[in-house]
Amino acid sequence: MKTVKIIGVPEHFNLPWHLAIEEGAFEERGINLEWTEVPEGTGRMSQMLRNNDTDLAIILTEGIVKSITEGNPVKIIQEYIASPLLWGIHVAAKSSFNSLDDLKDTTAAISRYGSGSHLMSYVQATNMGWDTENLKFNIINNLDGAVEGLSTGTADYFMWERFTTKPLVDKGIFKHLGNCPTPWPCFVLVGTNSFLKENGNLLNHILEIINMYTAEFKQIPRIDSTLANRYQQKLEDIQEWLNITEWSQKQLPEPTLTNVQNTLKKLNLIDSILPSEEILN
């Protein structure tokens, strides 16, 4: 049995992996796939990949592209989610902010630098016509830290996946002011260069399994109820999320990668644009 380590966020996007593990699909191929939840998100996962604390990761496209341009020895194996991520923009429920315009020159809560919550705040600011030089940040690590940061006023707004944060809106903890979709497919499967170099056949087995699970995922009977129960979501919210979410079984297209790099460069978030073969496996 070969042990392979994989990491991802504790969100509904990753249920196909958990189902495949629980149903023994990887074990049947002689693979012990060890899944670790990383609630801190992309910035933390990028560091774990760099440190060789994991072999594989399901990670935000823009975050890992930035990290690879900074020397992280990782490559994108394929798209995982082909649709954009819908980032919800939130403030404390009792705050005086009532529109996105009110957030100009305020402080964004981010999980860490290089995270999706950090990078997408630049995209959102650009969408609003704000000067990104004026963006201010407070590191809050994870969703619990965001609740504390917004409630105590150490940060003013927080961007996180819309449906993951919706229960906090429903409970009256956050107020939802709007959404900011990513301009590209949101999640990719990546691996460390050392793992990819030594485990080509093993990787093919992993891809065969997960691509079968994701291709059939929406057809699983009562999958909406399973997701709602497992992730403490309202059924109608999960149904809306399923309607706008598409899993992928193919490599990230080169024009899409070009768009990601060009956008990050325009926002001064990366110093240089790499050839696609240095990023795509």
N, C-alpha and C positions, 0 to 999 in steps of 0.2 A: 504493500500500500504506500503510495507516494503522497506526502503531505504538501498541500499548496495553500498558502495564506492569501486571503482576499479581504479587502476592507471596503466599507461603504457607509453612507448615512443611514440612520434608522428611520427610513421613510418608505412609503408605499410603493415607490418605483422599483424597489429591490425585492419585492415579494417573489418574483419568479426564481431568484437564487435560493431563497429559503425553502420554497416548495421542492425544488430539485434536490436540495440537500436532505430535507426531511423524508423524501420518497426514495432515497438511496440511489438516485440516478448516477451520481459521481462515484459512489462506492462500487457500483457494478462495473465500472471501468478501472477499478484499482486506485481511485483518487480519494484521498481524505481532504476534502475542501474545508478549510477552517475559516469561517466568516467572523469578522470582528466589526462591531458597530463603532463608528467614530462620529459622535454627535457634534463635535467641533467643526466638522465639515472639511472643505477642500484645502484650506491652508494647512491644517493639521495632517491631512492625508498626504499632501505633497511632501511634507517633512518625513513622514513614515516611509514613503517610497525612497526618498533620498538616503535614508538611514538603513535601507534594506530590512526594515521591520515587517515588510509585507512583500509578496510577489506581484499581486494584482490589485487593482482598485477600480471601483465605479466612481467616477469623479467628474466634476463640472468641466466642460470643454474649455472655457476661457481661462479657468484657473490653472489647469495642467499645461495648457499651451504656454502661458506666461512662465510657469515654473521650468518647462523644458528649455525655453529661450534663455533662462538664467543658469542653465547647466545641469538640471536634474536629469540623471541618466535613465530616462523613461521613454517609451514610445506608445503611441495610440494604436491599439489592436483593432478596434472597430467602434463605430457608433453603438451606443446602447439605447438611448432615447432619441428618436429622430425629430421629435417635436420640440418647440421652445419650452423653456421653463417659465412659468408665470410667477414672477416675483411680486408678492404683495408688499405694499408700502404702509407701515404701521406706526402709530404713535400711541402714547398712553391714553387710555379711555377718558381720563379726566383732564387731558391737556387742552390748551386753548387753540391748538392747531386744528383747522377744519378743512383745509384744502392743500393740495400739493404746493401751490404757490406760497403758502405760509412757511414752507420748509427751507426756503432759500437762505443760505448762509448759516444754517443751524448744524448741529452735530449728529452724524450718523453713527449708530451702534454697528460694529462689525465683529465677526467672530475672530478674525485676525487679518493681518495684512496679507494680500494675495488670495484671500478667500472670495467666494462669489459675492458675498454681501459687500465686500470692499470694491471689487471690480465693477459690479453692476450699479453701484452708486454713481460712478462716472458716466455710465451709459444713461442712467436716469437724469443726471444733471444736464447732460448734453441734449437729451430729449426736451428738457424744460428751457433750454437756452441759457442756463446758468454758466458762470465762469468756474470751471473745475478747479482752478487754483485756489478757490475759496472754500473747498470742501474740508470739513473737519471730521475727525473720527475718534471714537472711544471703543477700545477692545473689550468685548463682553464674553468671548469664548463660545457660548452656545445659547440656545433658546431660553434657558433659565436665567442666564446672565442678562439677556435682553429684557426680560420681564423686570428684573431688578433695576437695570440701567434706566429704562424708560420711566419706571414708577418713582425712582429717586431723583430723576432729572439730570443724571450724569451724561445722558444722551437724549436726543430729541426724536429721532425716528429710526426705524429698523426695517430692513428689507430681507424677506425670507420667503420660501416657497409658500404660495398663497393658501393651499389646502392644508399644509402642515400647521400653519398659524391660525387657521380659521376657528378652531375650538377656543383659542384665547380671545378671539373677537366675540364669539358667541357667549363666553363667560363674562364679558364686560371688562376684560383686562387690557386688551388692545382696541384701538379704533382703526379701521381700515380706510385709507384715503384714496387708494388707487392701485393699479398694477403696472408692472414694467416687464414685458416678455423679452427673453433673450433673442437677439437677432440671428440665432443659429441653433442647431440641435444641442440639447442641453447637457446630456451625460454621455461619457465615453468609457469604454473598458480600456485600461492601460496596464502595462507590465513593465517591470524593471528590465533594463537591457541584459543584465546577467541572467535573469530567468528566461527571457525570450531566446537568448543564444543557446541555452542548454536544454530547452524543453519544448521543441517544436511539435513533436508528436503528441505530447501531453496536452499542449495548448489546443491542438486540433480536436481532441476529445472534449475538452471543456467547452469550446465554441459550439461543437455539434450539439451538446446537451442544452446549453443555455439558449441557443438560437431556436431549438425546437420548443422549449418552454415559452419563450417570449412570443414566438409566432402563433402559438395556440392559446396564449394567456387570456385574451378577452373572450374566448369561447368556452372557458371553464364554467360549468353551471354554478350560478349564484356567486360568481367571483366578486360582484359588487358587495354582497352581504359579508363575505369573508374579509374583504379589505376594510369595510366599515367597522366590523367587530375587532379586527386585529389591531387597527390603528386608531381606534376611538374616534371615528369620524361619523358624521351624519350620512345616511345612505344617499340622499340626494346630492350631497357634495361629492361623494365618491363617483357617483354616476356622471356628474358633470366633468370631473377630472378624467375619467376613463374616455369620455367622448373627445377630449382634446389631446390625449396622450397616445403616441405611437412608438412602439418598440422597433428597433432596427436589428438587422442581421448582416449588415454590410459595413465596409470601411467608410470612414469619414471622407466625403468627396474633397478633392484638392481645392476646388473653388471655394468651398465652405471654409476650409482651413485658411485660405488666403484672406477671406473676409474677416475671420477672427483676428488674424495677425495684423491686418491693416487697421482694424478698429482699435486694437490695443496700442498700436504704434501711434495712431492719430491722437489718442488720449494720453500719450506719453507714459503708458504703463509698461511698455517694453522698449528696450534700446535698439534691438535689431530684429529683422525678419529672417527666419531660417528657411532653407530649402525644405520642401515637403518631405523628402526622404530622411531628413534628420528628426522628423516628428512622427511620421506614420510608419508602422511596422511593415 
